[in-house]
């Protein structure tokens, strides 16, 4: 049976969530037009979360473990990282870029069963001077969900919530998250990595609110 027919039958018998249905129609070309990097503290965020397509992609990745959303978001991230890798190698050929998925809370892990950034990176095509390491940064304090807090309380909420352990200070460490609003969580990861001895820390968010 042709794959398209199987897909149609599955959709009839098991209707997709509206978000997943919209995701299925997206192509790489449609998504790349939302690529609009914005500077954040110590790094960049790549797309505006206010766009429905971007929200759909993030939600499908984060809550539905959608592989097509992963594929499309990886194309965006890989374009950004390839340029960064070239520049880093040009000036420091013996230096690695270490990507660190943002650790999620125990509550989120219980609810979803996976870290969306770790899941995203499972299919990431890495340049030679780049690696992913999920063991460097960890949450050591339970925090309230940032989305439920006023902006002024978010920094206090995450203060002291992260700890890091590194073995090579000269590498470039990049903490990657899905969405940044005030940047308070990313600031806390930067503090933890710097305290652990990292000389160069950057942040990267897929989207900015």
N, C-alpha and C positions, 0 to 999 in steps of 0.2 A: 504493500500500500504506500503511495507517495507520501512524503513527509508532510506536505501542505494539507493533504486530506486528513491525515491523522491529527494534525494540529487543529483543523476545523472541527472535527468530531469531538476532540477533547474540550474545546471551547464551548461547544453546545452542551455537552454533558456536565462540565464543571466550569461554569462561567467565571471568567477572570475578574479580579478586582479592577475597578476602572483605571487605577494608576497603572497596573500591569498591562492593561489593554493599550493604553496610550504609549507606554514604553516600547511595546512591540512594533509600533509604526515608525519609531525613530531610527535614523541612520546617522552614521558618523558625521556626514556633511551637515545635517540639521543641528547637531549638537555643537559642533565647533564654532558656530556663529555666536554662541553664548560665551565663548572664551573671552574674558575681559578682565585680565589680572589687575588686582588692586593691592597696593602696598599696605601691609599690616606690620605691627611691631616685630622686627627681626625676620620678616619674610613677606610672603604673598598669599593672597586668596584668589582663586582662579575664575569663579563665575558668580553672578548675582543670584542669591537664593530667592529673591522676589519673583523671578521668572518661573512660571509654572512647570516648564520642562525641566528646569534644574531641580526644583522641589521634588518632582516626580522621580527623577533619577536617584536623588539622595534617599528618599523614603523607600523606594524599591530596593535599593542596596541595603539599607539599614534594617528594615523590618520584614522584607520578603526574601532576602538573600537572592535577589534576581541576577542571573548571570548575564543577561543582555545589558542591564544597567551597568554592571561591572565592566563589561567590554567597552561600552561607550565612555565611561568615566576614565578608564585606563588610557584611552587615546588622548584625552585632554592632559592627563598627568604626565604621560610619557613625552609629549611634546615639550612640556615645561622642563622636565628633568633631563632630557637629552641636551638641551642648551646649557643647563647648569653643569652637567657632567663635562661637557666640552671645555667650558671656561675653567672649571676647577682643575682638570687635567693639564690644560695649557699652562697654568701658573704653578701648579703643584702636582707633578706627575706621580709622585709616590703617596699621595694623599687620597684616602677613601671618603666617599660620601655614605653615611650610614642613615638609612631611613628608619624612623621609629614610629610604629603605629601608636596613636593615642590610647593609653590604657582605659578601659571602661570599668565602671563600677561593678561590684559583685551583684547588685540588684539587676543591672542591665544584662549581665551575663546569664543570670538565672532566667530572666524573661525571654531573651532572644537566643541564648545558647551559642553566640559567636560575637567576635569583635569585627565590625564591618570593615575597618581598615585592614586588618589582618586578612580577612576574606578577599578584599580587593587586591591586595598585594600577591595573592597566590598565583595570579596570572600576569604579574608585572614582568615585562622584559627589561632586564637590568643591563646597563653598560658595564664594562669590565671594572670600572673603579667605583662601583656602587653596590651596596648590599642592604638587606632588610634585617633588623634585629629587634625582636619583640621582648627581649629579656633585659634590656638596659634600663627601662623606665617602668616603675610600678606605682600603683596607688596604695598608699599606706593609711589613708583616712577616709572613712565614708563621708560623702558630701551630699547635700541636697541637690536635686536636679536644677541645673542652672536656668533652664527655661521657666522655672516657677518663681524665680527671684527677681526683684528689681535690680537694675543695672548696678547701683552703688553697693549692693550686697554680694555681688558675684565674686569679687576679688577676695573678700573676707571668707566666703564659703570655701574656696579652693586653697586658701593659704595653708601651706604645710602638708598638702594632701599627696604630694609626689616625692619619690626618692629615686635617685639614679646611681648607677654603678658603671663606670667605663674603664677600659684598659689602655686606650690610646688617645691621649688628649689632643693630638694634632689633627685628628679626623674632623670632617665637617658633619655635624649631627643635625638632622632635620626631623622635627616632630610633625607628623601628619595627622590632621583631623578632618572630619567631614564638613562641619559648618562652624564658623566663628562669628560671634556677635560683638561682645565687648573685648574679646581676646584674653580674658582673665585666666582661663584654663591654660592656654598656650603660654602665657606669661609665667605661670607657675611651673610648667615643664622646663622652660628656659632657666628659671632660677635653680631648679633641682639639678639640671645637667651642668650648669656653670659651677655650682657648689661641689659637684663631683669631680671637677677638674677639666671639663670640656672648654677648649679655647674658642671654639666657633660653633655657635648654635643658631639654627634658623628654624622658622616655622612655616608650615604650608597647610592651607585649608582648601578643600575642594570648592567651597562656596562661602560667601560672606553675606550676612543678613543686614 
